[in-house]
Amino acid sequence: MPDDRHISLQVQDQPSSGTDGFTNAIASDGTIYSYQFSERVSGHDHIGGNVSFTTRGFVKITVKLPPGGRFKVDYVTFANDVNEQISWKDRSSPFAAEIHNKNDALANAYYLVTVLDTDKDYCTIPCDPMIINR
């Protein structure tokens, strides 16, 4: 049975330097933000946010923003989920998104966490890693 995954998401209201591990994204107002997904596995930080499962069984993927900040989860969408494996559970916190993965079939899907900047006219920032069921 696969383990649930806990992903951290950091968002900056500035472009990446190119060496800081952040990815640039164009916000809904046309400005450039940057974001970084990371996960702590076996005592080591892994940058990226892509998650991969090699065994079958339901799993939750929780994406968390720093609580109390200006960035909040607006919504989550999915692409390339041809076997209908992935769904977004209603959120219990504006600083987290809980993604459910049935993980009972192959998948190479993308999840897109759209983040809201409450300090800047509520513009949104797209942040998009992958979910892979092997």
Secondary structure, DSSP 4 states (H G I P E B T S, - for coil): -PPPEEEEEEEESS---SSSS-EEEE-TTS-EEEEEEEEEETTEEEES--EEESS-S-EEEEEEPPTTSSEEEEEEEEES-TT--EEEEPPSSTTEEEEEE--SS-EEEEEEEEEEETTTTTEEEEE--EEEE-
